[in-house]
């Protein structure tokens, strides 16, 4: 699975969990929000980097152009996680 087209996303999720955890150790709300945004970007970059190699001759650049469709849904999910984190803290 790690060497297939979804492997980059799996690695990205692990890195994103670390980034989010470090962000939530801070008291500043802006740092926490920035950590969520950065974590999402890391998932996209890692995933597109590896998936681009499996998409025929598309490459990672063309693969990244298809990702904007996921951004609104991911923004809503990040806002929900942020709100949940605030209520639990």
PAZAPA-4460 file (N, C-alpha, C; in steps of 0.05 Angstrom, whole numbers, plus 32768, in hexadecimal, padded with zeros to 4 digits):
% residues 89
    n_x    n_y    n_z   ca_x   ca_y   ca_z    c_x    c_y    c_z   seq   type   mol
   8010   7FE8   8000   8000   8000   8000   8011   8019   8000     1      X     A
   8028   8019   800E   8038   8030   8010   8046   8037   7FF6     2      X     A
   804A   8023   7FE4   8057   8027   7FCB   8043   802C   7FB4     3      X     A
   8029   802B   7FBA   8015   802F   7FA6   800E   804C   7FA3     4      X     A
   7FF9   8053   7F93   7FF2   806E   7F8F   7FE7   807D   7FA8     5      X     A
   7FDE   806E   7FBC   7FD4   807A   7FD4   7FE9   807C   7FEB     6      X     A
   8000   8072   7FE6   8015   8071   7FFA   801D   808D   8004     7      X     A
   801E   80A0   7FF1   8025   80BB   7FF9   8011   80C7   800C     8      X     A
   7FF8   80C1   8008   7FE4   80CB   801B   7FE7   80BF   8036     9      X     A
   7FED   80A5   8037   7FF1   8098   8051   8008   80A4   8060    10      X     A
   801E   80A9   8052   8035   80B7   805F   802D   80D3   8067    11      X     A
   801E   80E0   8056   8015   80FC   805C   8004   80FD   8075    12      X     A
   7FF3   80E8   8079   7FE2   80E8   8091   7FF3   80E5   80AA    13      X     A
   8008   80D5   80A9   8019   80D2   80C0   8027   80ED   80C7    14      X     A
   8032   80FA   80B2   803F   8114   80B7   802B   8128   80C1    15      X     A
   8013   8128   80B5   7FFE   813B   80BD   7FF6   8138   80DA    16      X     A
   7FF5   811F   80E3   7FEE   811A   80FF   8003   8127   8112    17      X     A
   801C   8124   810A   8031   8131   811A   802F   814F   811A    18      X     A
   802A   815B   8103   8028   8178   8101   8010   8182   8111    19      X     A
   7FFA   8174   810F   7FE2   817C   811E   7FE7   817A   813C    20      X     A
   7FF4   8164   8144   7FFA   8161   8161   800C   8177   816C    21      X     A
   8020   817E   815C   8032   8194   8165   8023   81AE   8166    22      X     A
   8011   81B2   8153   8002   81CB   8153   7FEF   81CD   816B    23      X     A
   7FE3   81B7   8172   7FD0   81B7   8188   7FDD   81B8   81A4    24      X     A
   7FF7   81B5   81A5   8006   81B9   81BE   8009   81D7   81C4    25      X     A
   8005   81E8   81B0   8007   8205   81B4   7FEC   8210   81BD    26      X     A
   7FED   8226   81CC   7FD5   8233   81D6   7FC9   8246   81C2    27      X     A
   7FD8   824F   81AF   7FCF   8263   819C   7FBC   8257   8188    28      X     A
   7FA5   8263   8184   7F91   8258   8172   7F9A   825A   8155    29      X     A
   7FA9   826F   814F   7FB4   8272   8133   7FC8   825C   812D    30      X     A
   7FD8   8254   813F   7FEB   823F   813B   7FDD   8225   8136    31      X     A
   7FC8   8220   8146   7FB8   8207   8142   7FAB   8206   8127    32      X     A
   7F9F   821D   811F   7F92   821E   8104   7FA7   821A   80EE    33      X     A
   7FBE   8227   80F1   7FD3   8224   80DD   7FDD   8208   80DC    34      X     A
   7FDF   81FA   80F2   7FE7   81DE   80F2   7FD4   81CC   80E3    35      X     A
   7FBA   81D2   80E5   7FA6   81C2   80D6   7FA9   81C7   80B8    36      X     A
   7FAD   81E0   80B1   7FB1   81E7   8094   7FCA   81DA   8089    37      X     A
   7FE0   81DC   8098   7FF9   81D1   8090   7FF7   81B2   808D    38      X     A
   7FEA   81A6   80A0   7FE6   8189   80A0   7FD7   8180   8087    39      X     A
   7FC2   818F   8080   7FB3   8188   8067   7FC4   818C   804F    40      X     A
   7FD4   81A1   804E   7FE6   81A5   8037   7FFB   818E   8035    41      X     A
   8005   8185   804B   8018   816F   804B   800B   8156   8040    42      X     A
   7FF3   8150   8047   7FE5   8139   803C   7FE2   813B   801E    43      X     A
   7FDA   8153   8014   7FD8   8157   7FF7   7FF2   8154   7FE9    44      X     A
   8007   8160   7FF4   8021   815F   7FE6   802C   8143   7FE6    45      X     A
   802C   8135   7FFC   8036   8119   7FFD   8026   8107   7FEA    46      X     A
   800C   810A   7FEB   7FFA   80F9   7FDB   7FFE   80FF   7FBD    47      X     A
   7FFE   8118   7FB6   8001   811F   7F99   801C   8117   7F8F    48      X     A
   8030   8119   7FA0   804B   8113   7F97   804D   80F5   7F8E    49      X     A
   8042   80E3   7F9E   8044   80C7   7F97   802F   80BF   7F83    50      X     A
   8016   80C9   7F86   8001   80C2   7F74   8007   80CB   7F58    51      X     A
   8015   80E1   7F55   801C   80EB   7F3A   802D   80D8   7F2B    52      X     A
   803D   80C9   7F38   804E   80B5   7F2A   803E   809D   7F20    53      X     A
   8027   8098   7F2C   8016   8081   7F24   8000   8089   7F10    54      X     A
   7FFE   80A2   7F0A   7FE9   80AC   7EF9   7FF2   80AE   7EDC    55      X     A
   7FFC   8099   7ED1   8006   8099   7EB6   801D   80AC   7EB3    56      X     A
   801B   80BF   7EA1   8030   80D2   7E9D   8028   80EE   7EA8    57      X     A
   8014   80EE   7EBA   800A   8107   7EC4   801E   8116   7ED5    58      X     A
   802B   8107   7EE7   803E   8114   7EF9   8030   8122   7F10    59      X     A
   8040   8129   7F24   8034   8135   7F3C   8027   8150   7F37    60      X     A
   8031   8160   7F25   8026   817B   7F20   8009   8178   7F16    61      X     A
   8004   8167   7F02   7FE9   8164   7EF8   7FD7   8157   7F0D    62      X     A
   7FE2   8146   7F1D   7FD3   8139   7F32   7FC9   814E   7F46    63      X     A
   7FDA   8162   7F4C   7FD2   8177   7F5F   7FBC   8188   7F55    64      X     A
   7FB9   818B   7F3B   7FA4   819B   7F2F   7F88   818F   7F34    65      X     A
   7F87   8175   7F39   7F6D   8168   7F3F   7F65   816A   7F5C    66      X     A
   7F77   8172   7F6D   7F71   8172   7F8A   7F5F   8189   7F93    67      X     A
   7F5D   81A0   7F85   7F4C   81B5   7F8F   7F2F   81AE   7F95    68      X     A
   7F26   8199   7F89   7F0A   8190   7F8E   7F07   8187   7FAB    69      X     A
   7F1C   817E   7FB7   7F1B   8174   7FD3   7F1E   818A   7FE8    70      X     A
   7F27   81A1   7FE0   7F2E   81B6   7FF3   7F16   81C0   8003    71      X     A
   7EFF   81C5   7FF6   7EE8   81CF   8007   7EDF   81BA   801C    72      X     A
   7EDE   81A1   8015   7ED6   818D   8029   7EEB   818A   803F    73      X     A
   7F05   818C   8037   7F1A   818A   804B   7F1A   81A3   805D    74      X     A
   7F13   81BA   8053   7F11   81D2   8063   7EFB   81D0   8078    75      X     A
   7EE4   81C4   8070   7ECE   81C0   8082   7ED6   81AD   8098    76      X     A
   7EE4   8197   8090   7EEC   8183   80A4   7F01   818F   80B7    77      X     A
   7F13   819F   80AD   7F27   81AC   80BE   7F1A   81BF   80D2    78      X     A
   7F06   81CE   80C8   7EF8   81E0   80DA   7EE9   81D1   80F0    79      X     A
   7EDE   81BA   80E9   7ED0   81A9   80FD   7EE3   819E   8111    80      X     A
   7EFB   8195   8108   7F0F   818B   811A   7F19   81A1   812D    81      X     A
   7F1D   81B9   8122   7F26   81D0   8132   7F11   81D6   8148    82      X     A
   7EF8   81D7   8140   7EE2   81DC   8154   7EE1   81C7   8169    83      X     A
   7EE4   81AE   8161   7EE4   8198   8174   7EFC   819A   8187    84      X     A
   7F13   81A0   817C   7F2B   81A3   818D   7F28   81BA   81A1    85      X     A
   7F1B   81CF   8199   7F17   81E6   81AB   7F04   81DE   81C2    86      X     A
   7EEF   81CF   81BB   7EDC   81C7   81CF   7EE7   81B3   81E3    87      X     A
   7EFA   81A3   81DB   7F06   818F   81EC   7F1D   819A   81FD    88      X     A
   7F29   81B0   81F4   7F40   81BB   8202   7F38   81CB   821B    89      X     A
***
